[in-house]
Amino acid sequence: MWVYCDTSAMAKRYVRESGRAALMKALARHRVVSSVLMPVELHSAFSQRVRDGTLATIALPRLFERVAADRQHWTLVETTKEVLAEAEALLEAHPLRTLDAVHVASARVFQRRLRVPVMFVSADARQLAAAAREGLTVESLD
C-alpha cells in the first residue's frame, strides 16, 4: 500500500509533535507519495517556525538536508492539468484551502492512475473529511 502524506503529516517526520509515532509507523510499512509541492511547503513551514520562535535557526539547515535526502525515496505527483481540475472540483464540493485540495486531488489522481490503494494521512480534519468523502482511506495524525 501507498501512504499519501500531506505537509502537516510529513512535518511530523522532522519535528517532534503529536501524531509523530503514528506517522513513523506508517512510513515504516508503506511507500510514500505526495504532491510535488510538499517539499516546498515543508521549507515554508520550517522557516515560519524559525520566525515565530518555535524552532531554533540553527536547526534549519539540518532539516533542509534531511528533507533533500528523504525526497529521493518519495514519489511526487506533478501538479498537472488533471490534478488542478480535480482540485477545482474538490473546492466546489468541500470547505478546503487551495493546497489542501491539491493534496487530495493528487492522491486521487495517483490512486486512479496506478490502480493501487492509497492511505491519505494528515493532521487536518477538514482535509481528512473531504478525502474520506471522495473515497480515499484516511488516517488522522492529530
N, C-alpha and C positions, 0 to 999 in steps of 0.2 A: 504494500500500500504506500501511497504517497502522502506526505503531510504538507499542506499548504500553510505557510507561516506568513501572516501579515506582519507589519513592522512592530506592532505592540507585542506580538508573540516573540519575534526574533530578538528584540531588545533584551528579553529576559535571559538570553544565552550569555550576554555580556555584562549585565548589571544585576546584582542580587536584589530581587524583589518578589513579591507574591506571585505564585504560579511558575516559578523557575523550575522546581523539581518536576512538575508535570511536563513542562516543555522538554527538559533534558531527557526524560523517559521517552517521549515521542520521537525526539531526534535520534535516539539510540536504536529505535525499532524501524524507522521509516526513512525513505528517501525524501529530500527536501525540494519543494517547488515554491516559487513566489513570483511576484512581479519584478520586472527589471528595475522598477522604481524603488523597491525595498532597500537596497544598499544606500541609495541617496537619502531616503527617509531616515535610515539609521544615523547617517552622518549628521543630518539636521537635528535629530532627537538628542544625540550625544552633545553636540555643540550647544544646544539650548540648555541642557543640564549644566554645562560649564557656566553659561551666562547667568543662570538662576542660582548658582552656588551649590547645587546638589551633587556635582561631580567635580573632582579636582582637575584642573587644567593639565596637570602632569599625566593624568590617565588617558587623555585623548589620543595621543599618537599611538599608544599601545592598542587601544580599542580599534582604531582605524586599521592597524596592521592585522589584527585578528579577523576583522571583517573581510579584508582583502584575501587573507589565506583561506578562510572558510568559503568564500564566494566561489572558489574553484570546484566545490562539491555540491553547489546548488544548481538546480535547473531554473532558469529565469525566463518567464514568459514575456515576450516582447509586447509592447503596447501598440498592437495592430489596429486597423480599422474595425476588425471583428470584435476585439476586446473593447474598444471605445463605444461601438454601437451597443454592445451588451451592457456596458456601464451606464449609458444614457437610459436604456430601458429600466435598469435597476433603480436609477434615481427617480424615475417616474412612479415606480411601484413601492419604494421603500424610503424611509427617512434617513438616508445615508449622506455622509460627506463625500466629496468627489473622489478622493483617493481610496476611501473605503469601498466605494462602488467599483473602482478599477481593480482592487484586490479580489472582490467576489467574482467579478467578471473574468478575471484572469484564471481563477480556479475553475470556474465553469467551462471556459473555453479549453483549458488544458485537459480536464476530465473528458470532455466531449471528443476532442481530437484523438487522444490516446486510448479512449475507452477503458480507463483504469479507475479504480476507486480513489477518491481524494478525501482526506480528512482535513477540514478547514479549522485551524486553531487561531484564536485571537483572545485578547483581553477586553474587547469592545462588544458589549452586549447587543447594541443595535446591529452591528455588523454580523454577529453570530445569528441573530434572529432572521435577518434577511437571507443569509447563506442557507440556513435551515429551510426557510420557506421556498427557496429556489432549488431544493433537492440535494444540497451538499450535506455530508456527515460533518458535524461540528463538535468541537471540544473547547470549553471555556477555560481560560488560564487565569481567571480572576476570582 
